[in-house]
């Protein structure tokens, strides 16, 4: 082995490995936000479950580009859970929901890949557009650190149905991952990062990662994966 090859090998061995996963329909079989709203709503605000027909109007507004994706989440959250939520109560419901999801809602192949990445020494991270207060509960049970959409709080520390900062989706997800790494003093060049996602909106992160994987891909994602050279998984 030549000196340059030896140096490259040594550098690769010293790099810290990260496995970053999207959550909805990547690890979980279904999108979690509607399920969480039902699960939490029945426990926190059961009367508000009569407002589910409003969600159809919100979705129509989104389809007509009258509201953004982030605003759609805020409207659904506010209508079905209420304008202010006690963080302790919300945390307990989120833990119960996470246990339910782990028990019934994960892809077997995702379980296997997570175990393989962990065995390889990867630091495990989940990056998702879901709200942090329940995504982090799922992540904790899986042994993940979590990057997700944050919620605003009022002067009494009650959780509002409003996004704090950016919705962790599309290019914003990459910005939030980079900010998270920077906050921990982790230079990108010292990291070996693999990323798993089911959705074309995550192309910025898939292109940025050292290895990108398209998982549970629909037809559009499969075409993009072939074009970009991302291997297909489960």
Secondary structure, 3 states (H helix, E strand, C coil): CCHHHHHHHHHHHHCEEEEEECCCCCCECCCHHHHHHHHHHHHHCHHHHHHHHHHHHHHHHHHCCCCCHHHHHHHHHHHHHCCEECHHHHHHHHHHHHHHHHHHCECHHHHHHHHHHHHCCCEEEEEEEEEHHHHHHHHHHHCCEEEEEEEEECCCCCEEEEEECCCCCCHHHHHHHHHHHHHCCCCHHHEEEEEEECCHHHHHHHHHCCEEEEECCCHHHHHHHHHHCCEEEC
